[in-house]
Amino acid sequence: MQMRDFVVRFAGEGGQGVVTSAEGLAQTSTQAGYHALTFATFPSQILGGPTWTQARISVNEVLSPGDDVDVLVAFNQEAYDTHHEDVRPEGVVIFNSNEFQLEGDSRGFGLPVEDLAKATGNNRAANMVIIGALAHLVHMPQEFLEEFVTQRFTRGRAGDDQIISSNIAALTSGREHIAASGLSLGDLAPPTRPDWQQVMLKGNEAVSLGSLAAGLEIYAGYPISPATTILLFMERNLVGPGKFAYQVSSEIESITTLLGAGFAGKKAMTATAGPGFSLMSEGLGLGWIAEIPLVVVNVQRGGPATGLPTKTEQSDLMACMYPAHGDVKMPIIAVGTVEECFFGAIKAIEWAERYQGPVVLMTEMSLAERVQNIPRPDLSKVKIDGRKIYTGNNGYRRYAGDELSPMPVPGNPGAYMANGSEHDDFGDTTHLPARHVQMTERRFSKIKLLEEDDYERDRAEESIAFMPWGGSKGPALEAYNQLKEHGVPVGWYYTMFLNPLPPRLLEELKQKELVIVPELNYQGQFASILRSHGVKAEAITQYTGLPFKVRDLVERVTEMTGSSRKETVKA
């Protein structure tokens, strides 16, 4: 029987090519027509420390990193000791025999990675040696590999031919070396090339590209894992007349820069992680009360404090929705896939302009560093509603009434005060109780301008619903498909719009006997928010710094539904 997918975990020290090998395998496979997804987890050290990356290759769309490991590529002894138990009994362990020897594991095969790379004349081709060996294990044709190498290293530079030939030699060497062992996982089913033009992206790259497509003009950011790559992308690509990107001295400077840019009529954004977001609290409150458009991307990591700076978590939802003191409730978009990272960034900038205030785009470490093939976005279809600009005369009452009012652009008619104190129609400070009531109601009523009935649903007739949020979408959807296949009575709901929730979605959820929410935090934060809306929600929580495994979700949902098919589903 042909394999329809396989999972490879690369483990070793930072700097050994762990990530490069995984991403190279993913790119090779997608170029051949397969689907691929990677999951990376790093230590917090600048250099070194235990690192591992998992790549899943499939003939079908990949939703999760995969539960069981078919092949472990162990770069050192510690990597083997840490990860060998995750390899299925009939799997394969490829170990770097230049680093250590492995005894007592019949699944093991020593590959002298550095020696084979040196023999090609290219010491940097070690990852190609590994990819060649892996390709042999699933009988992936050599021409797939050679096509990838040729395209990757044809750059119009002197020496391209030599680099290409040495890398092909490395692929061949790895393939031939492991072929002599007789090891094999079987035949990977031939790919069916997607009928759409595809692109390989990381989540942070997709966020960056989406914001550029939405017309981003100003980016101010401070380095912090796992958001730093967005800053680096903007410094290289946010260029041209009226556009500016720079690294600031702190997260406080980031948010105040955005306040000034938004007030001046510019589309402005920053990206940070939990500790940086906490420092932006006061600035977000100012943006809320002064009604200034801006976007903050929170790439979540484990917390609190420094916490787990290079691990994934979904524990910032409450902090993002209620970041400032007083009555504040930020609009929240939480993306769940690399493709949603692109469109979520577009929507976040659109929302900020539409309701004239701060918007938080939530993503996660697991998405930030995930490499995945997605349909190439059609930029010609990106439609953005522009800001409502005031074009009248001076004497403009910016904050009059309860409805959205056009925003003046400094230097043009309609000067007003963007005041952090409670204010009157013009923006001057006032302490009148009635005025505070009116302005508070105005600020909250504007959120209704963001309501969209955009959500996923399946088997809506079921009284129990399964509803993930954010990056837990992939494992949850794969689990749901298994539950559905085995007759477990549960429906599916999902949206990336957490505040405001789609009104029709909320009404449907209120009718359910139970809504099961998988989320990567201790407190069950989204389930708690749903309960505050009158939904009977219960969380499945995990706080290991790692994504959900599909089998764990299947087991938990089966238990919670009281299904008689529990044993069938587990099998």
Order of alpha helices (4+ residues) and beta strands (2+ residues): beta-alpha-beta-beta-beta-alpha-beta-beta-alpha-alpha-alpha-alpha-beta-alpha-beta-alpha-beta-alpha-beta-alpha-alpha-beta-alpha-beta-alpha-beta-alpha-beta-alpha-beta-beta-alpha-beta-beta-alpha-beta-alpha-beta-alpha-alpha
